[in-house]
Amino acid sequence: MLDIPLASSLGVMTLMSVKGVGGVTVEKAIARFATLGEVHAASPEACKGALNAAVAATLRDRAVLDAAWDAARRESDTAAAEGVALLTPFDAAYPERLRDAPDRPLVLYAAGDISTLDRSVACVGTRDPTPFGDIACRRIGAALAEAGWCIVSGLARGIDHAAHETALACGAPTVAVVASGLDAMGSERQRDLARRILDGGGALLSEQPFGREADSGTLVRRNRIQSGVSVATFVMQSRRDGGTMQTARYALTQGRPIYAPVPPGRHATEEASEGLLLLLEGDGPALAAAIGAGKAFTQLATENWSGRPVASPVAGRDDYPRVLSEIEDLLQPPARPSP
């Protein structure tokens, strides 16, 4: 056990099974030590700047480390039995865009073909869309799928469900990022859609361990994965105070563009579209204020989107060629300067 690399899934899960150890601590430990044995044997002096004194003392307790190792090994055995890959940011198979995102998941549970994420966009929105939101999602989603894009969404009812179903109907892969463990999806409808996503060549992702049910906290945090694996995020419809607006926040923090359909006429007065108007007409500081963002995002939004909208409009089919061209360009490596 002591020779297990810290950067492996077993190493990461062992550390995170220790009380008081979170993602920041794990990242610092991996930067300093190579194996579980090294961190276990490290002197207080060697731990300075990487582990606080209490955590370092805990990790020197062999009984604590053995218990954490046993928990990690059981989780790994369950994943193997379920055909689920356990990926860390230090694995080649870990989604590349997510690897570079702030606050990346240190362990990603993946079922299915995640290579489809090489060309992926997030399509997200309210669980209770109006006819406008549903139609906009299906039309834009079909244009994306037919252009060879993988659709990423969250497996929830409403916009998420429409996005996944549209991709499947177009014969395109789709990836669901879930807020629970992959074995703890709440409804039979979700489980059925998950099976069809896998059968269609897509994938399921989660950062939650087996048996963990979704709650308000995990629902918000899974949003950063949806935007993080994608080159762009399409907010199909959202209330001003909807959870989808947090996905918009994550996308902007990660440096990913946002697109949103323009609600015409009476649809612009619907509560379910208030978030779209905020993204399309409000500026960065207005978004930060509306979602109660902290100092870091407020500063980012003010520096980059003060006086201008944070989302690019999709006013109808005539906008599809422009949008498809723009997101295609996001896949291209930056041009090298001429010699």
WOVEN-V22192 format. One record per helix or strand of 3 or more residues. SS is the DSSP state (H for helix, E for strand). FROM is the first residue (numbers start at 1). LEN is the number of residues. Records with the same first field share a line. If there is no record, write none. Layout:
BEGIN
SS = FROM-LEN + FROM-LEN
END
This chain:
BEGIN
H = 9-8 + 23-10 + 36-6 + 44-4 + 53-7 + 62-21 + 96-4 + 114-6 + 131-16 + 159-11 + 188-12 + 216-13 + 244-10 + 265-5 + 271-11 + 284-7 + 295-11 + 317-13
E = 85-3 + 108-5 + 120-6 + 150-4 + 174-4 + 203-4 + 232-6 + 257-5 + 311-4
END
